[in-house]
Amino acid sequence: MTTQPTTTPPVTTPGCTTPAVAALGTVDIRDGSADPVARAAVGARVVEAGGTVGVVTATQDATSAVLYPDGPSAAATALADALGVTGGAEVGDVDRITVVIGAGDAARLVCAP
């Protein structure tokens, strides 16, 4: 008899839903978690909010955030609220709205089924 290795699942937000965000458009994702499950879950939440996932890149960020280029921020602020990002959205060096998945707090952006 072989014993299967066990892994501890990440702490997730149980049963969370992502409300629609008006005029969201394409959203890039910067993934600092190196966790394909977190990356896929955040992408799914962006789509659930009415957006399209754009460029996905790896990063070294430790804290999750929603960034937007200088200018109007209503959609970015609404997305930050929808994802439960602490501190709301902030201006960053990005071309369009970007969700940053931080290595230290990625699990809170992931919804459990």
C-alpha beads as a LAMMPS data file, in Angstrom:
LAMMPS data file: protein, C-alpha beads

113 atoms
112 bonds

1 atom types
1 bond types

-500.0 500.0 xlo xhi
-500.0 500.0 ylo yhi
-500.0 500.0 zlo zhi

Masses

1 110.0

Atoms # bond

1 1 1 0.000 0.000 0.000
2 1 1 1.373 3.398 -0.983
3 1 1 0.675 6.516 0.958
4 1 1 -0.070 9.572 -1.138
5 1 1 1.766 12.729 -0.116
6 1 1 -0.474 15.347 1.389
7 1 1 -0.331 19.023 0.722
8 1 1 -1.932 21.818 2.609
9 1 1 -4.302 23.791 0.381
10 1 1 -3.951 27.570 0.419
11 1 1 -6.266 29.571 2.632
12 1 1 -8.956 30.935 0.350
13 1 1 -11.975 33.178 0.602
14 1 1 -14.875 30.723 0.887
15 1 1 -17.731 31.193 -1.524
16 1 1 -16.734 34.673 -2.616
17 1 1 -18.240 36.145 -5.742
18 1 1 -16.851 38.823 -7.990
19 1 1 -19.338 41.535 -8.904
20 1 1 -19.397 42.990 -12.411
21 1 1 -17.262 46.064 -13.051
22 1 1 -18.500 48.503 -15.685
23 1 1 -16.121 49.312 -18.557
24 1 1 -13.384 47.026 -17.202
25 1 1 -11.765 46.039 -20.522
26 1 1 -8.460 44.193 -20.678
27 1 1 -6.637 43.571 -17.407
28 1 1 -3.015 42.458 -17.141
29 1 1 -1.836 40.196 -14.314
30 1 1 1.558 40.325 -12.587
31 1 1 2.051 37.124 -10.625
32 1 1 4.381 37.214 -7.651
33 1 1 2.948 34.036 -6.145
34 1 1 4.448 31.587 -8.681
35 1 1 1.263 29.586 -8.054
36 1 1 -0.573 28.567 -11.226
37 1 1 -3.761 27.952 -9.202
38 1 1 -3.740 31.531 -7.871
39 1 1 -2.960 32.912 -11.329
40 1 1 -5.838 30.965 -12.912
41 1 1 -8.247 31.892 -10.108
42 1 1 -7.490 35.598 -10.371
43 1 1 -7.865 35.400 -14.146
44 1 1 -11.252 33.737 -13.692
45 1 1 -12.322 36.476 -11.278
46 1 1 -11.295 39.164 -13.784
47 1 1 -13.452 37.447 -16.404
48 1 1 -16.314 37.095 -13.897
49 1 1 -16.072 40.857 -13.307
50 1 1 -16.519 41.432 -17.048
51 1 1 -12.905 41.914 -18.078
52 1 1 -10.551 40.119 -20.438
53 1 1 -7.203 38.815 -19.223
54 1 1 -4.346 40.447 -21.110
55 1 1 -0.636 39.917 -20.532
56 1 1 0.359 37.662 -17.623
57 1 1 3.911 38.075 -16.323
58 1 1 5.944 36.897 -13.359
59 1 1 7.038 39.416 -10.756
60 1 1 8.686 39.560 -7.345
61 1 1 5.887 41.560 -5.666
62 1 1 5.042 40.454 -2.129
63 1 1 1.756 42.333 -1.722
64 1 1 -1.328 42.126 -3.918
65 1 1 -2.630 45.315 -5.509
66 1 1 -4.611 46.755 -8.380
67 1 1 -2.617 49.295 -10.393
68 1 1 -3.771 51.655 -13.119
69 1 1 -2.066 54.240 -15.342
70 1 1 -2.373 57.903 -14.480
71 1 1 -5.918 59.009 -15.302
72 1 1 -9.459 58.007 -14.434
73 1 1 -9.589 55.211 -11.877
74 1 1 -13.269 54.236 -11.483
75 1 1 -12.902 50.783 -13.096
76 1 1 -9.634 50.054 -11.247
77 1 1 -11.154 51.091 -7.914
78 1 1 -14.242 48.951 -8.579
79 1 1 -12.039 45.959 -9.478
80 1 1 -9.960 46.382 -6.316
81 1 1 -13.174 46.425 -4.293
82 1 1 -14.553 43.400 -6.173
83 1 1 -11.362 41.412 -5.504
84 1 1 -11.138 42.536 -1.881
85 1 1 -7.749 44.191 -2.330
86 1 1 -6.810 46.110 0.792
87 1 1 -6.080 49.777 0.136
88 1 1 -8.018 50.007 -3.132
89 1 1 -6.412 50.784 -6.467
90 1 1 -3.314 52.915 -6.942
91 1 1 -1.505 54.630 -9.781
92 1 1 1.399 52.547 -11.048
93 1 1 3.835 52.256 -13.931
94 1 1 1.444 50.165 -16.057
95 1 1 -0.147 50.495 -19.494
96 1 1 -3.633 49.500 -18.312
97 1 1 -5.369 48.138 -15.219
98 1 1 -3.144 45.454 -13.717
99 1 1 -3.798 43.004 -10.887
100 1 1 -0.678 42.190 -8.894
101 1 1 -0.780 38.830 -7.135
102 1 1 1.556 39.198 -4.170
103 1 1 3.603 36.281 -2.879
104 1 1 2.664 37.068 0.720
105 1 1 -1.111 37.364 0.340
106 1 1 -2.120 35.643 -2.906
107 1 1 -4.533 33.238 -1.223
108 1 1 -6.954 36.000 -0.257
109 1 1 -7.563 36.749 -3.942
110 1 1 -8.531 33.121 -4.583
111 1 1 -12.125 32.001 -4.065
112 1 1 -12.864 28.533 -2.766
113 1 1 -15.618 26.655 -4.574

Bonds

1 1 1 2
2 1 2 3
3 1 3 4
4 1 4 5
5 1 5 6
6 1 6 7
7 1 7 8
8 1 8 9
9 1 9 10
10 1 10 11
11 1 11 12
12 1 12 13
13 1 13 14
14 1 14 15
15 1 15 16
16 1 16 17
17 1 17 18
18 1 18 19
19 1 19 20
20 1 20 21
21 1 21 22
22 1 22 23
23 1 23 24
24 1 24 25
25 1 25 26
26 1 26 27
27 1 27 28
28 1 28 29
29 1 29 30
30 1 30 31
31 1 31 32
32 1 32 33
33 1 33 34
34 1 34 35
35 1 35 36
36 1 36 37
37 1 37 38
38 1 38 39
39 1 39 40
40 1 40 41
41 1 41 42
42 1 42 43
43 1 43 44
44 1 44 45
45 1 45 46
46 1 46 47
47 1 47 48
48 1 48 49
49 1 49 50
50 1 50 51
51 1 51 52
52 1 52 53
53 1 53 54
54 1 54 55
55 1 55 56
56 1 56 57
57 1 57 58
58 1 58 59
59 1 59 60
60 1 60 61
61 1 61 62
62 1 62 63
63 1 63 64
64 1 64 65
65 1 65 66
66 1 66 67
67 1 67 68
68 1 68 69
69 1 69 70
70 1 70 71
71 1 71 72
72 1 72 73
73 1 73 74
74 1 74 75
75 1 75 76
76 1 76 77
77 1 77 78
78 1 78 79
79 1 79 80
80 1 80 81
81 1 81 82
82 1 82 83
83 1 83 84
84 1 84 85
85 1 85 86
86 1 86 87
87 1 87 88
88 1 88 89
89 1 89 90
90 1 90 91
91 1 91 92
92 1 92 93
93 1 93 94
94 1 94 95
95 1 95 96
96 1 96 97
97 1 97 98
98 1 98 99
99 1 99 100
100 1 100 101
101 1 101 102
102 1 102 103
103 1 103 104
104 1 104 105
105 1 105 106
106 1 106 107
107 1 107 108
108 1 108 109
109 1 109 110
110 1 110 111
111 1 111 112
112 1 112 113
